[in-house]
């Protein structure tokens, strides 16, 4: 096991190995996580709900399994956290909305069950914006999720709380979800590795956004191997799922692919956005160029992907489908007026849409996806920015007003990520660059459909060539 001074210095896989070797107990790991959250989270906003008693009970159960012996789950005793967009039986699930502040589900989402079956222990529910619509995290329950690298900056969204929990050293990895960039955006902002899996890789059962096909769960972690291990734990369909990604061949795991060389790859640099007039800030452009140079130094071929692949109907169609997601919010009728301005605007926009408009938008996105995937099939991987700008200060998105003006700023800021929710391709954010004032800037790698394995292998190669896990915000060293 790697030497360390604090338990949170250990990766998730190191913590799991230490538990199995009985060098540390699940209770010690859970108590350490809870102490850090209690001491430090008030200034960061990682959590909406912390569940200490449930976590302690789960840690005790894990220790009983260790005593009994027999086959153990791979991540036994490792603390994690669940995004508050995911149902957790018996635990308050707010969806980041004051309208749901008292909602307690009776069932777990499938991904919650799978993570528990893998042995992880949730210490609580992480912060998310109202119903996950914005690419930045703030709500009327606990306020904003702040970047541990600079607490005057937003941590991104909608998995902002999950990213803060990992970046601040509360848990070694955390579950997030991504419907338009919501894993990759906070991963980029917080210096983490995040995976948006291919459509159908992880079940959204029993609810979630199966109709649009945009959203999927995914891991946020400090290392590629931790994220791969979490993906292994979450992956696989449930009976009745409308989308099924083909499984890895028997005996293979995504963690195993982190230890395999990717071979020489043809990589397409993709800089076309559906949002008109988008330009990259200099630091973002430098991050992308540096990633391209690093890839070339590792023996890969990097060339520009074809231009003109984006049909002008893509952006308006995506906006319509995104608004459709707001029409079925589980909000009691007498609480609709409590929704935040952006959510109300999205909901009203969706409800005003005709059935014909809705069907045409969904058809347009499906048709475009086929065309885009065919047009880029000659590349093993695409290279693109995650965001167009460095992390934004608190208040930036609402500077022109709430609702529609906020959404316009979000479109300019996160102008590249949603494309790959439309196509359903797997995509990762890799933390290869920090600005002069020590703010992380991630770079996106996009794989062929159902080929997370190549992304994991390539990302591990990049991590070995330019390590990042040693780069930590100042709060990491706080021992309170």
C-alpha positions in Angstrom: 0.0 0.0 0.0 1.2 3.5 -0.8 2.5 5.5 2.2 0.3 8.3 3.4 -0.1 10.9 6.1 -3.9 11.1 6.1 -6.5 8.5 5.2 -7.9 10.7 2.4 -4.5 10.6 0.7 -5.3 7.0 -0.3 -7.1 6.4 -3.6 -10.3 4.4 -3.5 -8.5 1.3 -4.6 -5.8 1.8 -2.0 -8.5 2.2 0.6 -10.2 -1.0 -0.5 -6.8 -2.9 -0.4 -6.1 -1.5 3.1 -9.5 -2.7 4.3 -8.9 -6.2 2.9 -5.5 -6.3 4.5 -7.1 -5.1 7.8 -4.7 -2.2 7.9 -7.6 0.2 8.3 -11.3 -0.5 9.1 -14.4 0.7 7.2 -15.4 2.6 10.4 -12.1 4.5 10.4 -12.6 5.5 6.8 -16.2 6.5 7.3 -15.4 8.5 10.5 -12.5 10.3 8.8 -14.8 11.3 5.9 -17.5 12.5 8.2 -15.0 14.5 10.3 -13.8 16.3 7.2 -17.3 17.0 5.9 -18.3 18.4 9.3 -15.3 20.6 9.6 -14.9 21.9 6.0 -18.1 21.6 4.0 -19.8 24.7 5.3 -17.5 26.8 3.1 -17.7 24.5 0.0 -21.2 23.2 -0.4 -20.5 19.7 -1.4 -23.4 18.1 0.4 -27.2 18.7 0.8 -27.7 15.8 3.2 -25.1 13.9 5.3 -26.1 10.5 6.6 -23.7 9.7 9.4 -25.8 7.0 11.2 -26.5 5.1 8.0 -22.8 5.3 7.0 -21.7 4.0 10.4 -24.2 1.2 10.3 -22.9 0.2 6.8 -19.3 0.3 8.1 -20.2 -2.0 10.9 -21.9 -4.4 8.4 -18.8 -4.3 6.2 -16.6 -5.2 9.2 -18.9 -8.1 10.0 -18.4 -9.4 6.4 -14.6 -9.1 6.9 -14.8 -11.2 10.0 -17.0 -13.8 8.3 -14.6 -14.2 5.4 -15.6 -15.6 2.1 -15.8 -13.7 -1.2 -15.8 -9.9 -0.6 -17.1 -7.2 -2.9 -14.2 -5.3 -4.7 -14.7 -1.9 -3.0 -15.7 -3.0 0.5 -15.6 -0.2 3.1 -14.7 2.6 0.7 -16.7 5.9 1.4 -18.5 7.5 -1.5 -21.5 9.8 -2.0 -24.6 9.8 -4.1 -25.8 12.8 -6.2 -29.1 14.3 -4.9 -30.7 13.7 -8.3 -30.7 10.0 -7.5 -33.3 8.2 -5.4 -32.1 6.7 -2.1 -34.6 4.7 -0.2 -35.2 6.1 3.3 -32.9 9.1 2.6 -34.1 12.6 1.8 -33.8 13.2 -2.0 -34.4 16.8 -2.9 -33.3 17.0 -6.6 -31.8 20.3 -5.5 -35.2 21.9 -5.2 -37.0 23.5 -2.2 -40.2 22.1 -3.7 -38.9 18.5 -2.8 -37.2 19.4 0.5 -39.1 16.7 2.4 -39.2 14.0 -0.2 -38.0 10.6 1.0 -38.1 7.8 -1.7 -39.1 4.3 -1.0 -36.7 2.8 -3.6 -33.1 3.1 -4.6 -32.1 4.0 -8.1 -30.3 1.0 -9.7 -27.0 2.7 -9.6 -27.3 3.2 -5.8 -27.9 -0.5 -5.3 -25.0 -1.5 -7.5 -22.6 0.8 -5.7 -23.7 -0.6 -2.4 -23.4 -4.2 -3.7 -19.8 -3.3 -4.7 -19.1 -2.6 -1.0 -19.0 1.2 -1.1 -20.5 3.2 1.8 -22.4 6.4 1.0 -21.9 9.2 3.5 -24.6 11.4 2.1 -26.3 13.2 -0.9 -24.2 15.7 -2.9 -25.2 19.2 -4.0 -26.9 19.7 -7.3 -28.8 22.5 -9.0 -32.6 22.4 -9.2 -33.5 19.2 -11.1 -30.0 19.2 -12.6 -30.8 21.7 -15.4 -27.9 24.2 -15.1 -24.2 23.6 -15.7 -23.5 25.3 -12.4 -24.6 24.3 -8.9 -26.6 26.5 -6.6 -30.0 26.0 -5.0 -32.3 27.3 -2.3 -31.4 24.6 0.1 -27.7 24.9 0.8 -26.5 27.5 -1.7 -23.6 27.1 -4.2 -21.1 24.4 -4.6 -17.7 26.2 -4.6 -14.5 25.1 -6.2 -12.0 24.0 -3.6 -9.3 25.6 -5.8 -10.9 29.1 -5.4 -14.0 29.3 -3.3 -15.1 32.5 -5.2 -15.6 30.3 -8.2 -18.5 27.9 -9.0 -17.7 24.2 -9.0 -19.8 23.5 -12.1 -22.8 21.3 -12.5 -24.9 19.6 -12.3 -22.6 17.1 -10.4 -20.9 20.0 -8.7 -21.3 18.7 -5.1 -19.9 15.3 -6.1 -16.9 16.9 -7.7 -16.2 19.1 -4.6 -16.5 16.1 -2.3 -13.8 14.3 -4.2 -11.5 17.4 -4.9 -11.7 18.4 -1.2 -10.7 15.0 0.0 -14.1 14.1 1.6 -14.4 10.8 -0.4 -12.1 9.3 -3.0 -14.7 9.0 -5.7 -18.4 9.9 -6.1 -21.3 9.1 -8.4 -22.5 11.8 -10.7 -24.8 12.0 -13.7 -24.4 13.7 -17.1 -27.3 14.9 -19.4 -25.4 17.7 -21.1 -21.9 17.7 -19.6 -22.8 17.4 -15.9 -19.9 15.0 -15.0 -17.3 16.4 -17.4 -17.9 20.1 -16.5 -17.3 19.8 -12.8 -14.5 17.3 -13.4 -12.8 20.0 -15.6 -13.3 22.7 -13.0 -12.2 20.7 -10.0 -9.1 18.9 -11.5 -10.7 15.5 -11.6 -11.1 12.6 -14.0 -14.7 12.1 -15.0 -16.4 9.6 -17.3 -19.7 10.1 -19.2 -20.3 6.5 -20.3 -21.9 5.5 -23.5 -25.7 5.4 -23.7 -27.0 2.3 -22.1 -23.8 1.4 -20.2 -25.3 2.2 -16.8 -29.0 1.7 -16.1 -31.2 4.7 -15.2 -33.8 2.4 -13.6 -36.3 2.7 -12.3 -37.0 6.3 -13.4 -34.7 9.0 -14.9 -34.4 10.3 -18.5 -35.0 7.3 -20.6 -37.3 9.2 -23.0 -34.7 11.7 -24.2 -31.7 9.3 -23.9 -29.5 12.3 -22.9 -28.7 11.5 -19.2 -26.5 8.8 -17.8 -24.7 8.1 -14.5 -20.9 8.2 -14.3 -17.9 8.4 -11.9 -15.9 11.3 -10.7 -12.5 10.4 -9.2 -8.9 11.6 -8.7 -7.4 8.8 -10.7 -8.3 6.9 -13.9 -8.1 3.5 -12.1 -10.5 4.7 -9.4 -13.0 5.9 -12.0 -12.6 2.7 -14.0 -13.3 0.6 -10.8 -16.4 2.7 -10.1 -17.6 2.3 -13.7 -17.2 -1.5 -13.3 -19.4 -1.3 -10.2 -22.1 0.7 -11.9 -22.2 -0.8 -15.4 -24.8 -3.2 -16.7 -28.4 -3.0 -17.7 -31.5 -3.8 -15.7 -34.5 -5.7 -17.2 -36.7 -3.4 -19.2 -34.0 -0.8 -20.0 -34.6 0.7 -23.5 -30.8 1.1 -24.2 -28.3 -1.7 -23.6 -24.6 -1.1 -24.3 -22.7 -4.3 -25.3 -20.7 -5.6 -22.3 -17.0 -6.1 -22.3 -15.8 -9.6 -23.4 -15.9 -12.2 -20.6 -13.1 -11.7 -18.1 -12.4 -8.0 -19.1 -13.0 -5.0 -16.8 -12.6 -1.3 -17.3 -10.1 -1.4 -14.5 -8.1 -3.9 -16.5 -8.1 -1.6 -19.5 -6.5 1.1 -17.3 -3.4 -1.2 -17.2 -3.4 -1.8 -21.0 -1.6 0.2 -23.6 -4.0 1.8 -26.0 -1.8 1.3 -29.1 -1.3 4.0 -31.7 -4.5 5.9 -32.2 -5.9 8.3 -34.8 -7.3 11.3 -32.9 -9.4 14.0 -34.4 -9.3 17.5 -33.0 -12.9 18.7 -32.9 -13.6 22.4 -32.5 -17.0 22.9 -34.1 -19.8 24.0 -31.7 -23.5 24.3 -32.4 -23.5 27.5 -30.4 -22.7 30.4 -32.9 -19.7 32.7 -32.3 -18.0 30.5 -29.7 -14.3 31.3 -29.0 -11.9 29.6 -26.5 -10.3 31.7 -23.8 -6.5 31.6 -24.2 -5.9 29.3 -21.3 -8.5 26.8 -22.6 -6.9 26.9 -26.1 -3.5 26.3 -24.5 -4.8 23.4 -22.5 -6.2 21.8 -25.7 -3.0 22.5 -27.7 -0.9 21.0 -24.9 -3.0 17.9 -24.8 -2.6 17.5 -28.5 1.2 17.8 -28.2 1.3 15.3 -25.4 -0.8 12.8 -27.4 1.6 13.2 -30.4 4.6 12.7 -28.1 3.0 9.4 -27.0 2.9 8.2 -30.7 -0.7 9.1 -31.6 -1.7 10.9 -34.7 -3.6 14.1 -34.1 -5.4 15.8 -37.0 -8.3 18.2 -37.5 -11.7 16.5 -37.7 -13.9 17.5 -40.7 -15.7 20.8 -40.4 -19.4 21.3 -41.3 -20.7 18.3 -39.4 -23.2 20.2 -37.4 -26.7 20.7 -38.9 -28.2 24.1 -38.0 -31.2 22.3 -36.5 -29.1 20.6 -33.9 -29.0 23.4 -31.3 -32.7 24.3 -31.4 -33.7 20.6 -31.4 -31.5 20.0 -28.3 -33.0 23.0 -26.6 -36.5 21.7 -27.2 -35.7 18.2 -26.0 -33.9 19.7 -22.9 -37.1 21.7 -22.2 -39.2 18.6 -22.6 -37.3 17.1 -19.6 -38.8 19.8 -17.4 -42.4 19.0 -18.2 -42.6 15.9 -16.0 -40.9 17.3 -12.8 -42.3 15.6 -9.7 -43.3 19.0 -8.2 -46.6 19.2 -6.2 -48.9 21.7 -8.1 -49.1 24.0 -5.1 -45.3 24.4 -5.1 -44.7 25.2 -8.8 -44.3 28.9 -7.9 -41.4 27.9 -5.6 -39.3 26.8 -8.6 -36.2 28.9 -9.4 -36.6 31.2 -12.5 -34.5 29.0 -14.8 -36.5 25.9 -13.9 -39.8 27.7 -14.4 -38.7 29.1 -17.7 -37.6 25.6 -18.9 -40.9 24.1 -17.7 -43.0 26.7 -19.3 -41.1 26.4 -22.6 -41.6 22.6 -22.6 -45.3 22.8 -21.8 -45.9 25.3 -24.6 -44.4 22.9 -27.1 -46.7 21.0 -29.5 -46.5 17.2 -29.8 -45.3 17.7 -33.4 -42.5 20.1 -32.3 -41.4 17.6 -29.6 -41.4 14.6 -31.9 -39.6 16.5 -34.7 -36.9 17.7 -32.3 -36.3 14.1 -31.0 -36.3 12.7 -34.6 -33.8 15.4 -35.7 -31.4 14.5 -32.9 -31.5 10.8 -33.7 -30.9 11.5 -37.4 -28.0 13.8 -36.7 -26.4 11.3 -34.3 -26.3 8.7 -37.0 -24.7 11.1 -39.5 -22.2 12.5 -37.0 -21.0 9.1 -35.8 -20.6 7.9 -39.4 -18.7 11.0 -40.4 -16.2 10.7 -37.5 -15.9 6.9 -37.5 -12.4 7.0 -39.0 -11.1 8.4 -35.8 -10.4 6.2 -32.7 -10.9 9.2 -30.4 -12.0 12.9 -30.7 -10.2 15.6 -28.8 -12.2 18.7 -27.8 -12.5 21.3 -25.1 -14.8 20.6 -22.1 -15.6 24.3 -21.6 -14.8 27.5 -23.5 -13.8 29.5 -20.4 -11.9 29.1 -17.1 -14.0 28.5 -14.0 -16.6 31.3 -13.5 -17.1 33.4 -10.4 -20.2 33.1 -8.3 -23.0 35.2 -9.8 -21.6 35.2 -13.4 -24.3 33.1 -15.0 -27.1 35.5 -13.7 -25.3 38.7 -14.6 -27.6 39.4 -17.5 -30.7 38.2 -15.6 -32.3 34.9 -14.6 -34.1 32.3 -16.7 -33.4 32.7 -20.5 -30.4 35.0 -20.1 -28.8 32.5 -17.6 -29.4 29.7 -20.2 -27.7 31.8 -22.9 -24.6 32.2 -20.8 -24.6 28.5 -20.0 -24.7 27.7 -23.8 -21.6 29.8 -24.5 -19.7 28.4 -21.5 -20.5 24.7 -22.1 -20.6 24.8 -25.9 -19.1 21.4 -26.6 -20.3 18.8 -24.1 -24.0 18.3 -24.9 -23.2 17.2 -28.4 -22.0 13.8 -27.1 -25.1 13.3 -24.9 -27.0 13.7 -28.2 -24.9 11.1 -30.0 -24.6 8.9 -26.9 -20.9 8.4 -27.3 -18.7 7.9 -24.2 -16.6 11.0 -23.2 -14.1 11.8 -20.4 -12.6 15.0 -19.0 -8.9 14.6 -18.3 -7.2 17.1 -15.9 -4.0 17.9 -17.8 -3.7 21.7 -17.4 -3.7 24.3 -14.6 -3.8 28.1 -15.2 -1.2 30.5 -14.0 -3.4 31.2 -10.9 -3.8 27.4 -10.2 -7.2 26.7 -11.7 -7.8 23.4 -13.4 -8.8 23.2 -17.0 -9.9 19.8 -18.3 -9.7 18.4 -21.8 -12.3 16.1 -23.4 -11.7 12.8 -25.1 -14.6 11.2 -26.9 -14.8 7.5 -27.9 -16.6 5.5 -30.5 -20.0 4.2 -29.3 -19.7 1.7 -26.5 -15.9 2.1 -26.4 -15.1 3.4 -23.0 -12.3 0.9 -22.9 -10.1 2.8 -25.3 -10.8 6.1 -23.4 -9.8 4.5 -20.1 -6.6 3.1 -21.6 -5.6 6.3 -23.3 -6.5 8.4 -20.2 -4.3 6.1 -18.0 -1.5 6.6 -20.5 -1.9 10.4 -20.3 -2.0 10.2 -16.5 1.3 8.2 -16.4 2.9 10.7 -18.8 1.6 13.8 -17.0 0.4 12.8 -13.5 -2.1 15.0 -11.8 -3.3 13.3 -8.6 -0.5 15.1 -6.6 -2.1 18.5 -7.4 -4.5 19.3 -4.6 -6.2 22.4 -3.4 -5.2 23.9 -0.1 -8.2 22.5 1.8 -6.7 19.0 1.2 -4.1 19.6 3.8 -6.6 20.9 6.4 -6.5 18.4 9.3 -9.3 19.7 11.4 
